[in-house]
Amino acid sequence: MKPVPRWRIAAGVLVLAALGGFAAMFTPIYFHNHELQDFVAAMTRRVDNQTKSDDVLRSAVLDKAHQLRLPVAEGDVHVFRSPDGLRIEVRYLVPVNLPGYTVNLHFYPGAGSR
């Protein structure tokens, strides 16, 4: 059996390093989005939030998003009320600058009754 050429080993190491770099860049963003999703879900389940104004709920979501360093603007948070309950939806995007290219990651955390 022939030994593996050095250039193939080097290419494999480069590919693994690139994948590790992407994981290091994207994982915190997805993790913070998951935390925001959990926060929004908990807000819609709390009975006392049913009577709070939309602005108070929107401010709480914005504060949490800014704590998590997510670029959520006031217009990205939508509060809907129905006889069934409360629904909060957040729609935002996170630009990630890669060498020579920018990727926009779109997120839609939301919770509550429809």
Secondary structure, DSSP 4 states (H G I P E B T S, - for coil): -PPPPHHHHHHHHHHHHHHHHHHHHHHHHHHHHHHHHHHHHHHHH-GGGGSS-HHHHHHHHHHHHHHTT----GGGEEEEEETTEEEEEE-EEEEEEETTEEEEEEE--EEE--
